[in-house]
Amino acid sequence: FRCASEAEAEAWRQAWQATNSSVVDDCRGVLQVYSDGSIVRSKQSGFPLPYEDDGTVVWKDL
């Protein structure tokens, strides 16, 4: 699930929190993992800090 805007993403996060689901891992606001297993990714294109992508992690959006 991807949000069209940061405002929509924030509304989504608040809705999840209202259902007693809590953030169990927050990766600099880019990715949040909730206690019910849901994952919310920010529309932000990357980390605000420089990083080197060595290609060792592969994922697929469904």
N, C-alpha and C positions, 0 to 999 in steps of 0.2 A: 504494500500500500504506500503510495507516495502522495504527499500533500502538494497542492498547487502553489501555496504561499506559506510564509512563516506564520502568518496569522491563523491559517487553517491548521497548520501543524500544532500550534499552541492550543487551539481549541480542542484538537484531537487528544493531546496530552492531558488536558484538564478533564476531559470526559472519561479517559481511562482511570485517572486518579480518583474521580468521583465514584467509580465502581469498585473501590477498595483494592485496586491493583496498585502496586507501588514500584517505583524504579529500583531495580536491583543492580544495574550497571549503567553508567553514563559515560560515554566516550566523547568527552569534550563537547557535548551537545549535538554532535553529528549523528550519533546512534544511541538509542536508549533501549534497554532490555527491561521488560516488566515482569513482575512476579508471576503473572499468569502465562508467561511464555511469549507474549507479543513483543514485536520489535518495531520501533518507530525510527525511521531515518529522516534526517533533516533534508530539505531541498538544497541546502548549502552544498556547494560542489566539492568541498574538501576541508581539510584541517587548516586552521589559521596559522599553524606553524609549518615550516618546511619539513618534508619527510621524503625518504627514498623508497620507492616502490620496487622491491626486488623480484616481484612476480611469484612469490612462493605461496600466496593465498589466492584461491580461486573461488568465486561465488557466482550464483546465478539467481537473478530476480525472477520470481514466478508471478 
